[in-house]
Amino acid sequence: MSDGHDWSDTLDDFAARRTAAHAMGGPEKLQARRDGGRLDARTRIAALLDPGSFAEIGTLAGGGAPADALVAGVGAIDGRPVAVGVEDFTTMGGSIGPAASRKRWRIADIARRERIPLVMLLEGAGHRPPMPGDPGGGGPGDLQAQGRLSGLVPMVCGVMGPSAGHGAITAPLCDWATMTADAAIFTAGPPVVRASLGEEVSKGDLGGPTVAVASGVIHNVAADDASLLADIRTYLSYFGSSAWERPPWVDTGDLGRRRLDDLLEIVPRDGNRAYDMREAVSRVVDGGGFFQIQPDFGPSVICALARIGGDAVGVIANQPAVIAGSLDVDAAHKAAHFIQVCDSFHLPLVFMTDNPGVMAGTASERAGILRAGARMFTAQTRSTTVKIQVTMRKAYGFGSCVMAMNSYDDQTMSYAFPGATMGAMGAQGAGNAVGADADTRAQLRRAELESSYRSASGLGFDELIDPRELRNAVLDGLELSARRRAGVAEPVARTGITP
C-alpha cells in the first residue's frame, strides 16, 4: 500500500479517470453500434488517422460526461499533421457541453496556429441544456474560430449520423462536407420540428442525403463509415496543409505526354450532340482517375480534383450530357465555391468549356441565374492561381465568361479546338432574334463555323490545338508556370464583394 509519498495512488487515480473517459457511453452502447455496423468515435479516429499518430487533448474535460462527448486532438494523415474532433453519440447523444465547446475552439485554434487541416466528424444533438455544475458565462466561440480558418487551412466535415443545431453548422462552414447514406443533418431534429411547427417528419425526410445534397449543404455521399473516412483521406491528399504551402506533387506513374487519339470518338464534331464529359476528363488526367465534388448537385458542370503530370489540379468542365452543359443556378454556385477553394490552396484550375450559355427561361430567371452566374464569373476572374482554359466545341454569351474563355482574363494559357463556335449566341438563335431570311441564316452559320479562326486571328486564344493534343497542351501550361514550382506561398488576399 502506498504511504502517500510516492506516485502510485496518484497514477492509479489518473489511470481510472482515463479509463472511464475512454469507455465513452459504456460497453452496451458500444456493442450496439458494432452490431449495427457503425464505428464509435474513437474507432473512427483510428480508421481516419495514420496508426499510432493520435494525440488526444481534453480527455478529462467535462466532469461527469466522458470527454464531454467530443474526442479531440491531433494526428496525421499520410504523415502530415491534422487536427480532428469527433462527436461521441454514445455519450449524451453527442451533445455539446461547455467543455466540448472549448475543445472545438481549441482544435480550430491549433489548426490556425500550426497551419494544419481541420477535420470534424459529426453525430450529435447540438448544444445540451445547462447541467448542474457547468461553468456559467461565455467562452471562446468555436464557430467563430472555424469561420476564421476559411481559406487558411483545408477544412473538412463528415456527417456520420444525425447532426443537429450548433454542431451541424460546421458542415457549411467547411470547404468540403460529406455524409454517410444513413446520416441526416438539420437545424433542428424531428422532435423540435414537431413541438414548434406541428410537423411530423422523419430524420431522413428532414435532412437525409436527398435533402442535404439537393440543398448544397452536403457535397458528397459515402456508402458507410469506412468509405467516408477513406474519401476524407483522398480529398486531403490533393491539398497542401495550409495556404502557406503548395499542393504536394505525386509520382502517379503517368506523368508523360501522349496523344489522345480516342478523344475524337468521345467528343462529337457536331456541337449539338451530347456526350459524357467525364470520359474526356479521364483521358486528360493522370491514370484516368479523378475525385468529383458534388456530382449530384448542379450536374451540368463537373468539378473534380485530379492530377496532371503529378500536379494536383481543379477541373471545371461543362457536362453536355446534362441540359447540354448549360450553366444553371446550382451548377454556378457549385463551381464558384470550388474555384475559390482551389484558388485558396494554390491548385491550378483547368477549364474545359463546351456550353451553349447560361440557362434561360422563367424558372432559371426566378431562381437568380444572373446573380449565380455573376458569382461564378467573379470567382474565376478574381482567382490568382494558374488558370488553363480550353474551348472544345462551343461557348456562347455569358457561359463563355464564367468558364474563363474571354481573352485576357489572366489565363496562364488559353486554347480552343478548331471549329469551335462562339459568340453572343448560336447562329440559329441569332437568326431567330433578327428574323433573318434564308440567305442571312446561311451567312450566320458560315460565320459561326469560322469563329474559332477569326478569334485566333486576333489572338482571342493563345493557340488552336488538335483535340488529340489536349493533355500535352495542359501539361505545357502547367510546366511554364513559375507559380506552380515556387516554394513560397501565401494566403490569397480577397477583395471585393462576391455577388
ChimeraX attribute file (.defattr): number of C-alpha atoms within 10 A of each C-alpha:
attribute: neighborCount
match mode: 1-to-1
recipient: residues
	/A:1	5
	/A:2	9
	/A:3	8
	/A:4	9
	/A:5	7
	/A:6	9
	/A:7	10
	/A:8	13
	/A:9	14
	/A:10	12
	/A:11	11
	/A:12	11
	/A:13	11
	/A:14	12
	/A:15	12
	/A:16	12
	/A:17	15
	/A:18	15
	/A:19	13
	/A:20	17
	/A:21	23
	/A:22	16
	/A:23	16
	/A:24	25
	/A:25	21
	/A:26	14
	/A:27	11
	/A:28	10
	/A:29	15
	/A:30	19
	/A:31	14
	/A:32	12
	/A:33	15
	/A:34	12
	/A:35	10
	/A:36	9
	/A:37	11
	/A:38	18
	/A:39	20
	/A:40	22
	/A:41	25
	/A:42	19
	/A:43	10
	/A:44	17
	/A:45	23
	/A:46	16
	/A:47	14
	/A:48	23
	/A:49	22
	/A:50	16
	/A:51	12
	/A:52	9
	/A:53	15
	/A:54	21
	/A:55	12
	/A:56	14
	/A:57	16
	/A:58	17
	/A:59	21
	/A:60	18
	/A:61	21
	/A:62	19
	/A:63	12
	/A:64	11
	/A:65	18
	/A:66	26
	/A:67	27
	/A:68	28
	/A:69	29
	/A:70	33
	/A:71	27
	/A:72	28
	/A:73	22
	/A:74	22
	/A:75	22
	/A:76	20
	/A:77	18
	/A:78	11
	/A:79	10
	/A:80	15
	/A:81	21
	/A:82	26
	/A:83	27
	/A:84	28
	/A:85	26
	/A:86	27
	/A:87	32
	/A:88	26
	/A:89	26
	/A:90	24
	/A:91	20
	/A:92	18
	/A:93	18
	/A:94	27
	/A:95	27
	/A:96	25
	/A:97	24
	/A:98	22
	/A:99	22
	/A:100	25
	/A:101	21
	/A:102	18
	/A:103	25
	/A:104	27
	/A:105	20
	/A:106	22
	/A:107	25
	/A:108	30
	/A:109	19
	/A:110	17
	/A:111	28
	/A:112	21
	/A:113	9
	/A:114	15
	/A:115	22
	/A:116	24
	/A:117	28
	/A:118	26
	/A:119	27
	/A:120	24
	/A:121	29
	/A:122	30
	/A:123	27
	/A:124	31
	/A:125	24
	/A:126	24
	/A:127	17
	/A:128	14
	/A:129	10
	/A:130	11
	/A:131	9
	/A:132	6
	/A:133	9
	/A:134	13
	/A:135	12
	/A:136	8
	/A:137	6
	/A:138	7
	/A:139	12
	/A:140	14
	/A:141	14
	/A:142	22
	/A:143	18
	/A:144	12
	/A:145	18
	/A:146	21
	/A:147	15
	/A:148	15
	/A:149	22
	/A:150	17
	/A:151	22
	/A:152	21
	/A:153	28
	/A:154	27
	/A:155	28
	/A:156	23
	/A:157	26
	/A:158	29
	/A:159	31
	/A:160	30
	/A:161	23
	/A:162	24
	/A:163	32
	/A:164	23
	/A:165	18
	/A:166	19
	/A:167	28
	/A:168	24
	/A:169	17
	/A:170	23
	/A:171	25
	/A:172	15
	/A:173	20
	/A:174	23
	/A:175	19
	/A:176	25
	/A:177	27
	/A:178	28
	/A:179	31
	/A:180	22
	/A:181	20
	/A:182	18
	/A:183	24
	/A:184	27
	/A:185	32
	/A:186	23
	/A:187	16
	/A:188	18
	/A:189	21
	/A:190	20
	/A:191	15
	/A:192	12
	/A:193	15
	/A:194	12
	/A:195	10
	/A:196	9
	/A:197	9
	/A:198	11
	/A:199	12
	/A:200	12
	/A:201	14
	/A:202	13
	/A:203	19
	/A:204	19
	/A:205	14
	/A:206	20
	/A:207	25
	/A:208	22
	/A:209	25
	/A:210	16
	/A:211	17
	/A:212	23
	/A:213	21
	/A:214	15
	/A:215	13
	/A:216	18
	/A:217	22
	/A:218	26
	/A:219	24
	/A:220	24
	/A:221	25
	/A:222	21
	/A:223	11
	/A:224	17
	/A:225	24
	/A:226	15
	/A:227	13
	/A:228	22
	/A:229	23
	/A:230	13
	/A:231	19
	/A:232	19
	/A:233	14
	/A:234	15
	/A:235	18
	/A:236	21
	/A:237	19
	/A:238	24
	/A:239	25
	/A:240	23
	/A:241	25
	/A:242	26
	/A:243	23
	/A:244	19
	/A:245	19
	/A:246	24
	/A:247	23
	/A:248	15
	/A:249	17
	/A:250	15
	/A:251	12
	/A:252	13
	/A:253	10
	/A:254	15
	/A:255	17
	/A:256	12
	/A:257	17
	/A:258	14
	/A:259	15
	/A:260	18
	/A:261	12
	/A:262	12
	/A:263	18
	/A:264	13
	/A:265	11
	/A:266	16
	/A:267	20
	/A:268	13
	/A:269	13
	/A:270	9
	/A:271	19
	/A:272	13
	/A:273	11
	/A:274	17
	/A:275	19
	/A:276	14
	/A:277	22
	/A:278	20
	/A:279	13
	/A:280	21
	/A:281	22
	/A:282	14
	/A:283	20
	/A:284	26
	/A:285	25
	/A:286	23
	/A:287	16
	/A:288	16
	/A:289	16
	/A:290	19
	/A:291	17
	/A:292	18
	/A:293	21
	/A:294	26
	/A:295	18
	/A:296	16
	/A:297	20
	/A:298	21
	/A:299	22
	/A:300	25
	/A:301	32
	/A:302	26
	/A:303	28
	/A:304	23
	/A:305	24
	/A:306	25
	/A:307	26
	/A:308	26
	/A:309	25
	/A:310	18
	/A:311	26
	/A:312	26
	/A:313	26
	/A:314	29
	/A:315	30
	/A:316	23
	/A:317	26
	/A:318	29
	/A:319	24
	/A:320	25
	/A:321	17
	/A:322	17
	/A:323	16
	/A:324	20
	/A:325	28
	/A:326	26
	/A:327	33
	/A:328	26
	/A:329	22
	/A:330	21
	/A:331	25
	/A:332	26
	/A:333	22
	/A:334	23
	/A:335	31
	/A:336	24
	/A:337	18
	/A:338	26
	/A:339	26
	/A:340	24
	/A:341	20
	/A:342	24
	/A:343	25
	/A:344	25
	/A:345	27
	/A:346	30
	/A:347	28
	/A:348	27
	/A:349	27
	/A:350	27
	/A:351	24
	/A:352	27
	/A:353	27
	/A:354	29
	/A:355	31
	/A:356	29
	/A:357	26
	/A:358	26
	/A:359	22
	/A:360	13
	/A:361	9
	/A:362	9
	/A:363	10
	/A:364	15
	/A:365	14
	/A:366	9
	/A:367	13
	/A:368	14
	/A:369	23
	/A:370	19
	/A:371	16
	/A:372	23
	/A:373	27
	/A:374	20
	/A:375	21
	/A:376	29
	/A:377	25
	/A:378	20
	/A:379	23
	/A:380	27
	/A:381	18
	/A:382	17
	/A:383	23
	/A:384	20
	/A:385	24
	/A:386	22
	/A:387	27
	/A:388	25
	/A:389	27
	/A:390	27
	/A:391	27
	/A:392	24
	/A:393	24
	/A:394	26
	/A:395	28
	/A:396	20
	/A:397	16
	/A:398	22
	/A:399	28
	/A:400	23
	/A:401	22
	/A:402	26
	/A:403	28
	/A:404	26
	/A:405	27
	/A:406	18
	/A:407	15
	/A:408	14
	/A:409	15
	/A:410	18
	/A:411	24
	/A:412	18
	/A:413	22
	/A:414	28
	/A:415	24
	/A:416	29
	/A:417	21
	/A:418	20
	/A:419	19
	/A:420	22
	/A:421	28
	/A:422	28
	/A:423	19
	/A:424	15
	/A:425	20
	/A:426	19
	/A:427	22
	/A:428	14
	/A:429	13
	/A:430	16
	/A:431	19
	/A:432	11
	/A:433	10
	/A:434	10
	/A:435	11
	/A:436	14
	/A:437	10
	/A:438	10
	/A:439	9
	/A:440	14
	/A:441	19
	/A:442	15
	/A:443	13
	/A:444	19
	/A:445	18
	/A:446	12
	/A:447	16
	/A:448	21
	/A:449	17
	/A:450	16
	/A:451	19
	/A:452	24
	/A:453	20
	/A:454	13
	/A:455	20
	/A:456	16
	/A:457	11
	/A:458	10
	/A:459	14
	/A:460	19
	/A:461	23
	/A:462	18
	/A:463	18
	/A:464	21
	/A:465	17
	/A:466	15
	/A:467	20
	/A:468	17
	/A:469	18
	/A:470	24
	/A:471	22
	/A:472	19
	/A:473	21
	/A:474	23
	/A:475	20
	/A:476	14
	/A:477	20
	/A:478	25
	/A:479	14
	/A:480	12
	/A:481	16
	/A:482	10
	/A:483	17
	/A:484	18
	/A:485	13
	/A:486	10
	/A:487	10
	/A:488	9
	/A:489	15
	/A:490	14
	/A:491	16
	/A:492	18
	/A:493	8
	/A:494	13
	/A:495	7
	/A:496	7
	/A:497	7
	/A:498	13
	/A:499	13
